[in-house]
Amino acid sequence: MSRLLQRDTVPPVPAAELTVRSADGSRIHVELHGPEDAPAVVLAHGWTCNTRFWDAQIRDLAADHRVIAYDQRGHGLTPEPGPGGYSTNALADDLEAVLAATLAPGRRAVLAGHSMGGMTVMAAAARPGLREHAAAVLLCSTGSTRLAAEARVLPLRAGALRTRITTAVLGAKAPLGPVNPVSRRILKYATMGAGSAPDRVDACARIVHSCPRRARVEWGHVLAELDLAAGVRELRVPTAVIAGTDDRLTPPVHARAIAAALPVGLGLTELAGMGHMTPVEAPEAVTAKIRELVTRYVATGTAAERKAATAEKEDVA
């Protein structure tokens, strides 16, 4: 039995849960794990996923980090959105709201985003809330533009036909149905490396199949038209990138383009044989990168930041 299966049998129990209101009034479900005064990490999951996607990272990091994980609008325990609907601007609003609600003024964290979670960070790159609270960023298996054109899920030659069909698939309204051997094989082919362990495939399948159909469809339309290239150029904090070499949804061409355009890039790590679901397929590598960023950009400054914040409050009083 693999470590992921052993750990994911029972989801990690959060130290606290809260509901955060976004700019349009949408309710965002947030989980808080680990010691309140420990170095902070914020986790943003991807399309059709939820906070359970990060279980391996939460279990490892929560021993000595404050881990903040939230369900994107329409996913997991976060209900359908308010008037802001489905857009990259709404994703940025939600992230800002989570940061403001969970981190004291001036407190900084490592932000890790997978797939649409990485796009969330890019969408919020120029926002005051991100610039106040982001000490460093990890972008996992994501892209900033041309997702439908570059995706290699369909075994067709690159071109207009493949792009049109991929766009249609992203917005397809057909239900995913139950998790069974056929659906697991399809999900593995589309999103994971060929060598992925069966329990990890099953974990991803159960998460993806639990996503409400409307959220999957609406966000699929957003992804098909995505253009966050400007957001990459605005991400002016130290940023590392991770990608699987066998990612069909967001092939490494995206990660390489992002890494080359980042103002404060920390390099690209390509994980051989891994697909799109890198936090589940290679949990040790992703967690190690998060820890590295915390050690380098957060942990050494945590005590000083708390002292400065306390002094500022006393001066105001």
C-alpha positions in Angstrom: 0.0 0.0 0.0 1.5 3.4 -1.0 1.9 6.2 1.4 -0.7 8.3 -0.4 -3.3 5.6 0.1 -2.4 5.2 3.7 -2.6 8.9 4.3 -5.8 9.6 2.3 -7.9 6.9 3.9 -9.1 9.6 6.3 -8.9 13.2 5.2 -6.7 15.5 7.4 -8.8 17.2 10.1 -8.5 21.0 9.9 -7.7 23.0 13.0 -10.5 25.4 12.0 -12.9 26.0 9.1 -14.4 29.3 8.0 -16.5 30.8 5.3 -15.1 33.9 3.6 -17.1 36.3 1.5 -15.7 37.3 -1.8 -16.2 40.7 -3.5 -19.5 39.6 -5.1 -20.8 38.0 -1.9 -19.9 34.5 -2.9 -19.1 32.2 0.0 -15.7 30.5 -0.1 -15.0 27.5 2.1 -11.6 27.6 3.8 -9.7 25.1 5.9 -6.9 26.0 8.3 -4.4 23.4 9.4 -1.4 23.4 11.7 -0.2 25.9 14.3 -1.6 29.4 13.9 1.8 31.1 14.4 3.8 28.8 12.1 5.0 29.9 8.7 2.1 30.1 6.3 1.3 28.3 3.1 -1.8 28.9 1.0 -3.0 26.1 -1.4 -5.3 26.8 -4.4 -6.5 23.7 -6.3 -7.3 23.2 -9.9 -10.3 22.7 -12.2 -12.7 20.0 -11.1 -10.7 19.4 -7.9 -11.1 20.5 -4.2 -9.1 20.8 -1.0 -8.7 17.0 -0.8 -6.4 17.2 -3.8 -3.8 18.7 -1.4 -4.2 16.0 1.3 -0.6 14.8 1.0 0.8 18.3 1.3 -1.5 19.2 4.2 -0.6 16.1 6.2 3.1 16.8 5.7 3.2 20.5 6.1 0.7 21.0 8.9 3.1 19.6 11.5 5.1 22.8 11.4 3.2 25.2 9.0 0.0 27.1 9.0 -1.7 25.6 6.0 -4.6 27.4 4.4 -6.6 25.5 1.7 -9.8 26.6 0.1 -12.4 25.3 -2.4 -12.6 27.4 -5.6 -16.1 28.7 -6.3 -18.4 26.0 -7.3 -16.1 23.2 -6.1 -16.0 21.1 -3.0 -17.8 22.8 -0.1 -17.9 26.2 -1.9 -21.3 26.7 -3.4 -22.2 28.2 -6.8 -21.0 31.8 -7.0 -22.8 35.1 -6.7 -23.2 37.8 -9.3 -19.5 37.6 -10.1 -20.0 34.3 -11.7 -17.2 32.4 -13.4 -14.1 34.5 -14.5 -10.5 34.9 -13.9 -11.4 38.2 -12.2 -13.6 36.3 -9.8 -10.8 33.8 -9.1 -8.5 36.8 -8.2 -11.3 38.3 -6.0 -11.7 35.0 -4.1 -7.9 34.6 -3.5 -7.7 38.2 -2.2 -10.6 37.5 0.1 -9.0 34.3 1.5 -5.7 36.1 2.1 -7.3 39.0 3.9 -9.4 36.7 6.1 -6.6 34.3 7.1 -3.4 36.4 7.2 -2.9 39.4 9.5 -1.8 42.6 7.8 1.7 42.3 6.5 1.9 38.5 7.2 3.4 36.8 4.2 3.0 33.2 2.9 4.0 30.9 0.2 1.2 30.5 -2.4 1.0 27.3 -4.3 -1.4 26.9 -7.1 -2.1 23.8 -9.2 -3.6 24.2 -12.7 -6.5 26.6 -12.3 -5.1 27.4 -8.9 -1.9 28.6 -10.6 -4.1 30.6 -13.0 -5.8 32.1 -10.0 -2.4 33.4 -8.7 -1.6 34.8 -12.1 -5.0 36.5 -12.3 -4.3 38.1 -9.0 -0.7 39.1 -9.7 -1.2 42.8 -9.7 -3.7 42.8 -6.8 -2.7 44.7 -3.6 -3.7 41.7 -1.5 -1.4 39.3 -3.3 1.5 41.8 -3.2 1.0 42.3 0.5 0.8 38.6 1.4 2.8 36.6 -1.1 6.4 35.9 -0.1 6.9 33.4 -2.9 4.8 31.4 -5.3 4.8 27.8 -6.7 3.0 27.2 -9.9 2.3 23.5 -10.6 1.2 22.1 -13.9 -0.5 25.3 -15.2 -0.6 27.6 -18.2 -1.3 31.2 -18.9 -2.8 31.1 -22.5 -3.6 28.9 -25.5 -4.7 26.0 -23.3 -7.0 24.5 -26.0 -4.4 24.9 -28.7 -1.6 23.3 -26.8 -3.5 20.5 -25.0 -2.5 17.0 -26.2 -5.3 15.0 -24.8 -6.8 14.3 -28.2 -4.5 12.1 -30.4 -4.7 14.5 -33.3 -2.2 16.7 -35.1 -1.9 20.2 -33.7 -4.1 22.7 -35.6 -7.5 24.3 -35.8 -9.4 21.0 -35.8 -7.8 19.8 -32.6 -8.3 23.2 -30.9 -12.0 23.3 -31.8 -12.6 19.8 -30.5 -10.6 20.4 -27.3 -12.6 23.6 -26.7 -15.8 21.6 -27.0 -14.5 19.0 -24.6 -13.6 21.6 -22.0 -17.2 22.9 -22.1 -18.9 19.5 -22.5 -22.1 19.2 -20.5 -22.2 15.4 -20.4 -22.0 14.0 -16.9 -18.8 12.1 -15.9 -20.8 9.3 -14.4 -19.6 7.0 -11.6 -16.0 6.1 -10.9 -15.4 2.7 -12.5 -12.5 0.9 -14.3 -13.3 2.6 -17.6 -13.6 6.1 -16.1 -10.4 5.6 -14.2 -8.5 4.6 -17.4 -9.9 7.6 -19.2 -8.9 10.0 -16.4 -5.4 8.4 -16.1 -4.8 8.8 -19.8 -6.0 12.4 -19.9 -4.4 13.7 -16.7 -1.7 11.4 -15.3 1.5 9.7 -16.2 1.5 6.1 -17.5 3.3 4.9 -14.4 0.8 6.4 -11.9 -0.1 4.0 -9.1 -3.7 2.7 -9.1 -4.5 4.2 -5.7 -3.4 7.7 -6.9 -5.5 7.3 -10.0 -8.4 6.3 -7.9 -7.9 9.3 -5.5 -7.9 11.7 -8.5 -10.9 10.1 -10.1 -13.0 10.4 -7.0 -12.1 14.0 -6.6 -12.7 14.9 -10.2 -16.0 13.0 -10.5 -17.3 14.7 -7.4 -17.1 18.1 -9.0 -20.6 19.6 -9.8 -21.3 19.5 -13.5 -22.1 23.2 -13.7 -18.8 24.3 -12.2 -16.9 21.9 -14.5 -18.7 23.3 -17.6 -18.6 27.0 -16.6 -14.9 26.9 -15.7 -14.2 24.8 -18.8 -15.5 27.7 -20.9 -13.2 30.2 -19.0 -10.2 28.0 -19.5 -10.8 27.6 -23.2 -10.5 31.4 -23.6 -7.8 32.0 -21.0 -5.2 34.7 -21.6 -3.2 35.5 -18.5 0.1 36.3 -20.2 0.0 39.8 -18.7 -0.5 38.3 -15.2 2.7 36.3 -15.5 4.6 39.6 -16.2 3.0 41.2 -13.1 3.9 38.3 -10.8 6.8 40.2 -9.1 7.5 37.8 -6.3 10.0 34.9 -6.4 8.2 32.2 -8.3 9.1 28.5 -9.0 7.4 26.3 -11.6 6.8 22.6 -11.6 5.5 20.5 -14.5 5.2 16.9 -15.5 7.0 15.9 -18.7 3.9 13.8 -19.7 1.3 16.4 -19.0 -1.3 16.3 -21.7 -3.6 19.0 -20.4 -1.0 21.7 -19.8 2.1 20.4 -21.6 5.5 21.6 -20.5 5.5 24.2 -23.3 3.3 26.3 -20.9 5.7 25.9 -17.9 8.7 26.8 -20.0 7.0 30.0 -21.4 5.9 31.0 -17.9 9.3 30.4 -16.4 10.9 32.5 -19.1 8.5 35.4 -18.6 8.5 35.6 -14.8 10.1 38.8 -13.5 11.6 36.9 -10.5 11.8 33.4 -11.7 13.3 30.6 -9.6 13.5 28.1 -12.4 11.5 25.2 -13.8 11.5 21.7 -12.4 10.3 19.1 -14.9 9.2 15.8 -13.3 10.0 12.9 -15.6 7.0 10.7 -16.4 4.5 12.7 -14.4 1.3 14.0 -15.9 -0.9 16.9 -15.0 -1.8 15.9 -11.4 1.7 16.6 -9.9 0.7 17.2 -6.3 -0.9 13.7 -6.2 1.5 11.9 -8.6 4.7 13.3 -7.1 3.6 14.6 -3.6 7.1 14.4 -2.1 8.6 16.6 -4.9 5.8 19.2 -4.6 5.9 19.3 -0.8 9.7 19.6 -0.8 9.5 22.6 -3.2 7.0 24.3 -1.0 9.2 23.7 2.1 12.2 25.1 0.2 10.3 28.3 -0.6 9.1 28.7 3.0 12.6 28.2 4.4 14.0 30.7 1.9 11.3 33.4 1.9 9.0 33.0 4.9 10.5 31.1 7.9 13.4 33.4 8.6 11.2 36.5 8.5 8.2 35.2 10.4 9.3 36.3 13.9 10.5 39.7 12.7 7.2 40.3 10.8 5.1 39.4 13.9 7.3 41.7 16.0 6.9 44.6 13.5 3.1 44.0 13.3 2.8 44.1 17.1 4.9 47.3 17.3 2.7 48.9 14.6 -0.5 48.1 16.5 1.0 49.5 19.7 2.0 52.7 18.0 -1.5 53.1 16.6 -3.0 52.5 20.1 
